[in-house]
Amino acid sequence: MSEGKIKVGITHGDINGIGYEVIFKTLSDARIFDSFIPVIYGSSKVAAYHRKALNIPNFSLNSINSVDDAHNKRVNIINCLDDNIRVELGKSTSIGGDSAFKALEKAVKDLKDGKIDVLVTAPINKENIQSESFNFPGHTEYLHQAAGEGEALMLMVSEHMKVGVVAGHVPIKDVASKITEENILTKLRTLNKTLQQDFSIRKPRIAVLGLNPHAGDGGVLGNEEQEIIIPALNKAKEEGIMALGPYPADGLFGSDQFRNFDAILAMYHDQGLAPFKTLTFSKGVNYTAGLPFIRTSPDHGTAFEIAGQDKANADSFKQAVYLAVDVCRNRKMNIELGKNPLKTYDVNELEQKDQ
C-alpha cells in the first residue's frame, strides 16, 4: 500500500451493462479527490460511447498509460482495449466478456504489484466472460487464484449486517457435500480475522446458520447440525473465536436477532444473500475477505435491461468504493498498532508486587 493518497483501481466490467454509468455517477463528485485517486481500467472510446448515450457532457477523463502517471485531481483511465471495440448496449456478447476480462487482468496485475491500493470491480456477466483464461464462477474465485494465498470468503457488507457463506457459487445439489467441519472452521477463521483486521472489531460475535430447516430440529430434519456444524463451532471456540449457533436462518433474520451479531456465516449462497439483498439491496457491498489485497464490488449485476438509459442506482457502487478505502485505512492502522503493541501485564504479578 502506498504511503500517500489511496489509489483506487476500478474495472469497467461488462461494456454493455451499467458499469460505466455507476462509475460516472460515483466519480462525478469532486470531493472524492480529497480521499483517493481513481484509476479506471477500461477504454476511453467505450467511456465516450456511454457518456453520449447517457447525455453526460461534462465528465472528463485523463488518459494515462500507467498508474504512475495518474493525476491526483482527475478521474484517470488506462486503456486496456483496442479502438475497434464494439459496444452493444443491453446485449450479452463475447466481446463484452473479453473486454471485462482484459480490464480485470490488467488491474489485478497492478494490484499485486502494489501500483494501486484497492480494487473495485464493476459487474461482469458470468457466462460471456468464460474462456481459457477465465474459467471461474465469478470474481471471488478468480481473485483467490490470482492471490495465490489466503482463503477467499465472499462477505456481503452493509450498515445493517455482514454475511459470509461457506459454499459460495456452488449448485444447490452440491451444497451439502461442501458443508464439512474443516470448511466451516476455515471460513470462521477467515471471517473472524477480517472482522478484526479490516473492520477493527476487537472481539467479533459471529452467528452461524444451520444447513437444514429449523437448524435440523435436533436431527428430525437432518443431522448436519449435530454431526458437522456444532463440532466445528466447538473447535472455533477453543481457538478463541466467538461463534454461536447453529441458528435457523428464517428465525434469525425474521426476528431481527441478526442485529445482535457482528457477522453471520451462512451455509450456502441464497441462504445468506437473499435476506441480505432484501434488506440492503441498493447499498450492499460484496467484499472479498481473506486475501492479501482489497477488493470490493456492488451487490448487483450488469442490469443489461436498463443499460444506457440513466436508470441505474449508483449507491451500491459508491459504497463499494468507500468501503475499499475504509478497509485500506483500517489495515494500515492495524499494521502500525501491531508494530507497537501496548505493553501487557500479568494481573497476578501486579497483585503480588502491591503486597
C-alpha positions in Angstrom: 0.0 0.0 0.0 1.2 3.5 -0.8 2.0 6.0 1.9 0.2 8.9 0.2 -3.3 9.2 -1.1 -5.1 5.9 -1.7 -5.1 4.8 -5.3 -8.4 3.1 -6.2 -8.4 0.8 -9.3 -11.8 0.4 -10.9 -12.5 -2.2 -13.6 -15.2 -1.3 -16.1 -16.9 -4.7 -16.1 -19.1 -5.7 -19.0 -19.1 -2.9 -21.5 -22.7 -3.5 -22.5 -24.1 -3.2 -18.9 -24.4 -0.4 -16.4 -20.7 -0.4 -15.3 -19.7 3.0 -16.8 -23.0 4.6 -15.6 -22.4 3.7 -12.0 -18.7 4.7 -12.3 -19.6 8.1 -13.7 -22.2 8.8 -11.1 -19.9 7.7 -8.3 -16.9 9.8 -9.5 -18.8 12.9 -10.5 -18.5 14.4 -7.0 -15.2 16.4 -6.9 -15.0 15.8 -3.1 -13.7 12.3 -3.9 -10.3 13.7 -4.7 -9.8 14.6 -1.1 -9.9 10.9 -0.2 -8.5 8.9 -3.1 -7.1 8.9 -6.7 -9.4 7.0 -9.1 -7.9 4.9 -11.9 -10.4 3.2 -14.3 -9.2 0.2 -16.2 -11.2 0.3 -19.4 -11.4 2.2 -22.6 -11.6 5.9 -23.4 -13.6 5.0 -26.6 -16.1 2.9 -24.7 -16.4 5.5 -21.9 -17.2 8.2 -24.6 -19.9 6.0 -26.0 -21.5 5.6 -22.6 -21.2 9.4 -21.9 -23.0 10.1 -25.1 -25.8 7.5 -24.5 -26.3 8.9 -21.0 -26.1 12.5 -22.1 -23.2 13.4 -19.7 -21.3 16.2 -21.5 -19.1 17.5 -18.7 -17.4 14.3 -17.4 -13.8 14.4 -18.5 -11.2 11.5 -18.2 -7.5 11.8 -18.0 -6.0 9.1 -20.3 -2.8 7.5 -18.9 -0.5 4.6 -19.8 0.5 3.7 -16.3 -0.7 4.3 -12.7 2.5 6.2 -12.2 1.1 9.0 -14.4 -2.2 9.3 -12.5 -3.3 12.8 -11.7 -4.5 13.3 -8.1 -7.3 15.7 -9.0 -8.6 13.9 -12.1 -10.5 10.7 -13.0 -7.8 8.7 -14.7 -8.3 5.9 -17.2 -5.9 3.3 -18.5 -6.8 1.9 -22.0 -7.0 -1.9 -21.8 -8.8 -2.4 -25.2 -8.1 -1.6 -28.8 -10.1 1.1 -30.6 -12.1 -1.3 -32.7 -14.1 -2.5 -29.8 -17.9 -2.6 -30.4 -20.4 -1.7 -27.7 -23.9 -3.2 -27.9 -25.9 -1.8 -25.0 -28.1 -4.3 -23.2 -26.7 -7.4 -25.0 -24.5 -10.2 -23.7 -21.7 -10.6 -26.2 -18.4 -12.4 -26.3 -16.7 -9.0 -26.9 -18.3 -7.8 -23.7 -16.9 -10.7 -21.8 -13.4 -10.4 -23.3 -13.3 -6.7 -22.6 -14.3 -7.2 -19.0 -11.5 -9.8 -18.5 -8.8 -7.7 -20.2 -9.5 -4.8 -17.8 -9.6 -7.2 -14.8 -6.4 -8.9 -15.7 -4.5 -5.6 -16.0 -6.0 -4.2 -12.8 -5.2 -7.4 -10.8 -1.6 -7.3 -12.0 -1.2 -3.7 -10.9 -2.9 -4.6 -7.6 -0.5 -7.4 -6.9 2.5 -5.2 -7.9 1.4 -2.5 -5.4 0.7 0.1 -8.0 -2.9 0.5 -6.8 -4.0 0.1 -3.2 -7.5 -1.4 -3.7 -9.7 -2.8 -6.5 -13.3 -2.1 -7.1 -14.9 -4.2 -9.8 -18.0 -3.2 -11.9 -20.3 -6.1 -12.7 -19.4 -8.8 -15.2 -21.6 -11.4 -16.9 -20.5 -14.8 -15.5 -21.5 -16.5 -18.8 -19.9 -14.5 -21.5 -16.6 -13.9 -19.7 -15.9 -17.6 -19.7 -12.8 -18.6 -21.7 -9.5 -20.5 -21.4 -8.1 -17.5 -19.3 -11.2 -17.1 -17.1 -12.8 -20.4 -16.1 -14.3 -19.4 -12.8 -17.8 -19.0 -11.3 -17.1 -15.3 -10.6 -14.6 -12.6 -9.4 -14.1 -14.2 -6.0 -12.7 -17.5 -7.3 -10.5 -15.7 -9.9 -9.0 -13.4 -7.3 -8.3 -16.3 -5.0 -6.3 -18.0 -7.6 -4.6 -14.7 -8.6 -3.6 -14.1 -5.0 -2.0 -17.5 -4.6 -2.5 -17.3 -0.8 -5.2 -16.8 1.8 -8.7 -18.2 2.0 -11.2 -16.2 -0.1 -14.5 -15.5 1.6 -17.4 -13.7 -0.1 -18.6 -11.3 2.5 -21.7 -9.1 1.9 -21.4 -5.9 3.8 -23.9 -3.1 4.7 -24.5 -0.9 7.7 -27.1 -3.4 9.0 -25.2 -6.7 8.6 -22.2 -8.6 7.3 -22.9 -12.0 5.8 -20.4 -14.6 4.6 -21.0 -18.0 3.1 -19.4 -21.4 3.4 -20.5 -22.7 0.0 -20.5 -19.7 -2.4 -21.0 -20.1 -6.1 -22.0 -23.8 -5.9 -25.0 -25.5 -7.5 -27.6 -26.3 -4.8 -27.3 -30.1 -5.5 -23.7 -29.9 -4.4 -24.1 -27.7 -1.3 -24.3 -30.5 1.3 -21.0 -32.0 0.2 -19.3 -28.7 0.8 -20.6 -28.4 4.4 -17.7 -30.1 6.2 -16.2 -29.4 9.6 -13.0 -28.2 8.1 -14.7 -25.9 5.6 -16.8 -24.3 8.3 -13.8 -23.8 10.6 -11.7 -22.3 7.7 -14.4 -19.8 6.9 -14.9 -18.9 10.5 -11.2 -18.2 10.9 -11.2 -16.0 7.8 -14.3 -14.2 8.9 -13.0 -13.6 12.4 -9.7 -12.3 11.2 -11.2 -9.9 8.6 -13.6 -8.5 11.2 -10.6 -7.7 13.4 -8.1 -6.6 10.7 -10.4 -4.9 8.2 -13.3 -3.7 10.3 -11.4 -3.1 13.6 -13.8 -5.2 15.7 -11.7 -6.4 18.6 -13.8 -9.4 19.7 -16.3 -10.3 17.0 -19.6 -12.1 17.7 -20.5 -14.4 14.8 -23.8 -16.1 14.3 -23.6 -19.4 12.4 -26.7 -20.7 10.5 -27.8 -24.3 10.3 -28.0 -26.1 6.9 -31.5 -27.6 7.3 -34.9 -26.0 8.1 -35.2 -25.1 11.7 -31.4 -26.0 12.1 -32.4 -29.6 11.8 -34.8 -29.7 14.7 -32.5 -31.9 16.8 -31.9 -34.3 13.9 -35.5 -34.7 12.8 -34.9 -32.6 9.6 -31.3 -33.5 9.1 -28.2 -34.4 11.1 -25.6 -32.0 9.6 -26.0 -29.6 12.5 -25.3 -32.3 15.1 -22.5 -34.1 13.3 -20.7 -31.3 11.4 -21.7 -27.7 12.4 -21.7 -28.0 16.2 -18.3 -29.8 16.3 -16.9 -27.0 14.1 -18.3 -24.4 16.4 -16.7 -26.1 19.4 -13.3 -26.2 17.8 -13.7 -22.5 16.8 -14.4 -21.6 20.4 -11.3 -23.5 21.5 -9.4 -21.1 19.2 -10.9 -18.1 20.8 -13.5 -17.4 18.0 -16.9 -16.3 19.4 -19.0 -18.3 17.0 -22.6 -19.1 18.2 -25.3 -21.3 16.8 -26.4 -23.0 14.7 -29.4 -20.7 14.2 -32.4 -21.3 11.9 -32.0 -18.8 9.1 -35.6 -17.8 9.0 -35.8 -17.1 12.7 -32.5 -15.2 12.8 -33.4 -12.8 10.0 -37.1 -12.7 10.6 -36.9 -11.7 14.3 -34.1 -9.1 13.8 -31.9 -11.2 16.1 -29.1 -10.8 13.5 -28.6 -7.3 14.8 -27.0 -8.8 17.9 -24.0 -10.1 15.9 -21.1 -8.5 14.1 -21.4 -11.0 11.2 -23.3 -14.1 10.1 -21.9 -17.2 8.5 -24.5 -18.8 6.2 -24.1 -22.3 4.8 -24.8 -21.5 1.2 -25.3 -18.6 -1.2 -29.1 -17.9 -1.2 -29.5 -18.7 2.4 -27.4 -15.6 3.3 -27.7 -13.4 0.2 -31.5 -13.5 -0.3 -32.2 -11.9 3.1 -29.2 -9.6 2.8 -30.3 -8.2 -0.6 -33.9 -7.9 0.5 -32.9 -5.7 3.4 -30.0 -3.7 1.8 -30.0 -4.2 -2.0 -29.3 -0.7 -3.1 -26.4 -0.1 -0.6 -24.9 -3.5 -0.1 -21.3 -4.3 -1.0 -19.6 -7.6 -2.0 -16.2 -7.7 -0.2 -13.7 -10.5 -1.0 -12.3 -11.2 2.5 -9.2 -13.3 3.4 -6.9 -12.2 0.6 -3.7 -10.1 0.9 -5.2 -7.4 -1.2 -8.5 -5.5 -1.0 -11.4 -5.9 -3.5 -15.0 -4.8 -3.4 -17.9 -4.7 -5.8 -21.6 -3.6 -5.8 -24.1 -6.2 -4.9 -25.9 -6.2 -8.3 -25.2 -7.4 -11.8 -24.8 -5.9 -15.2 -28.5 -4.9 -15.5 -28.5 -5.2 -19.3 -32.2 -4.3 -19.4 -31.5 -0.7 -18.3 -28.0 -0.1 -19.8 -27.6 3.3 -21.3 -30.9 4.6 -20.0 -29.7 6.7 -17.0 -31.8 4.5 -14.7 -29.0 2.7 -12.7 -28.8 3.3 -9.0 -25.1 4.0 -8.1 -25.5 3.8 -4.3 -24.1 0.2 -4.1 -21.1 1.1 -6.3 -20.4 4.2 -4.2 -20.5 2.2 -1.0 -18.1 -0.3 -2.6 -15.6 2.4 -3.3 -15.9 3.9 0.2 -15.7 0.5 1.9 -12.5 -0.3 -0.1 -10.9 3.0 1.1 -12.0 2.4 4.7 -10.7 -1.1 4.8 -7.4 0.1 3.4 -7.1 2.7 6.2 -8.0 0.1 8.8 -5.4 -2.3 7.6 -2.7 0.4 7.7 -3.8 1.4 11.2 -3.8 -2.2 12.5 -0.4 -2.9 10.9 1.0 0.1 12.7 -0.7 -0.9 16.0 0.8 -4.4 15.6 4.3 -2.9 15.3 3.9 -1.1 18.6 1.6 -3.0 20.8 0.7 -1.8 24.2 2.7 -3.5 27.0 0.7 -6.2 28.8 0.9 -7.1 32.4 0.0 -10.2 34.4 -2.6 -9.3 36.9 -1.4 -11.8 39.5 2.2 -10.4 39.3 0.9 -6.8 39.9 -1.1 -8.0 42.9 2.0 -9.7 44.4 4.0 -6.5 44.0 1.4 -4.5 45.8 1.5 -6.9 48.7 
